Amino acid sequence: MTIQTSAQWWRLIEQNWDELVGLFRRCGLAQDLEGMERLKARRDARIAKRLLAVKRCAPERRVRQQSRSWQILFDLCAEQWVLYQRMR
């Protein structure tokens, strides 16, 4: 997936929030969901660090490739650079 703007990145977060929450729960990070909700509501780029924490507990590659949720998470992590782009 190619994400070219922060608006696209945040839209992907919004559209897949429930799936991402499921990954947080699977990784034992459910206690952080309230903080994640606040970061999402404010569109705070620090949410990317939290997504990277979930990425660290990802299963083996074969399992990730078969899971839409993991694919979305990896796309968001790979394309987080758009959050730090200067507006032109």
C-alpha positions as CSV (number, residue, x, y, z in Angstrom):
1,M,0.0,0.0,0.0
2,T,1.3,3.5,-0.8
3,I,0.5,6.2,1.6
4,Q,1.5,9.6,0.4
5,T,0.0,12.1,2.8
6,S,-0.7,12.3,6.5
7,A,-4.4,12.5,5.7
8,Q,-4.3,9.1,4.0
9,W,-2.3,7.7,7.0
10,W,-4.9,8.9,9.5
11,R,-7.8,7.7,7.2
12,L,-6.2,4.2,7.3
13,I,-6.1,4.4,11.1
14,E,-9.7,5.5,11.3
15,Q,-11.0,2.9,8.9
16,N,-9.2,0.0,10.6
17,W,-9.2,1.1,14.2
18,D,-11.1,-1.9,15.5
19,E,-8.6,-4.3,13.9
20,L,-5.7,-2.4,15.3
21,V,-7.3,-2.5,18.8
22,G,-7.5,-6.3,18.4
23,L,-3.7,-6.4,17.7
24,F,-3.1,-4.3,20.8
25,R,-5.1,-6.7,22.9
26,R,-3.3,-9.7,21.4
27,C,0.0,-8.2,22.2
28,G,-0.9,-7.5,25.8
29,L,-1.0,-3.7,25.3
30,A,-4.7,-3.2,26.1
31,Q,-3.9,-1.1,29.1
32,D,-2.7,1.6,26.7
33,L,-5.9,1.8,24.6
34,E,-7.2,4.9,26.4
35,G,-4.0,6.8,25.6
36,M,-4.1,5.5,22.0
37,E,-7.7,6.9,21.7
38,R,-6.5,10.3,22.9
39,L,-3.6,10.3,20.4
40,K,-5.9,9.3,17.6
41,A,-8.5,12.0,18.5
42,R,-5.8,14.7,18.4
43,R,-4.0,13.2,15.4
44,D,-0.8,13.1,17.4
45,A,2.2,11.7,15.5
46,R,3.3,10.0,18.8
47,I,0.8,7.3,18.0
48,A,3.3,5.9,15.5
49,K,5.6,4.9,18.4
50,R,2.8,2.9,20.0
51,L,2.2,1.1,16.7
52,L,5.9,0.2,16.5
53,A,5.5,-1.4,20.0
54,V,2.8,-3.6,18.6
55,K,4.9,-4.4,15.6
56,R,7.6,-5.8,17.8
57,C,5.3,-8.6,19.0
58,A,4.3,-9.6,15.5
59,P,4.1,-13.3,14.7
60,E,6.3,-14.9,12.1
61,R,6.2,-13.5,8.5
62,R,3.9,-16.2,7.1
63,V,1.2,-15.5,9.7
64,R,1.5,-11.8,9.2
65,Q,1.1,-12.1,5.5
66,Q,-2.1,-13.9,5.9
67,S,-3.6,-11.4,8.3
68,R,-5.1,-8.1,7.0
69,S,-4.7,-6.5,10.4
70,W,-1.0,-7.2,10.6
71,Q,-0.5,-6.0,7.0
72,I,-2.3,-2.7,7.8
73,L,-0.1,-2.2,10.9
74,F,3.1,-2.8,9.0
75,D,2.0,-0.4,6.3
76,L,1.3,2.3,8.9
77,C,4.7,1.7,10.5
78,A,6.5,1.8,7.2
79,E,4.8,4.9,6.0
80,Q,4.9,6.9,9.3
81,W,7.3,9.3,7.6
82,V,4.2,11.1,6.2
83,L,3.4,12.3,9.7
84,Y,6.6,14.4,9.8
85,Q,6.4,15.9,6.3
86,R,6.4,19.6,6.1
87,M,3.3,21.2,4.7
88,R,4.1,23.0,1.4
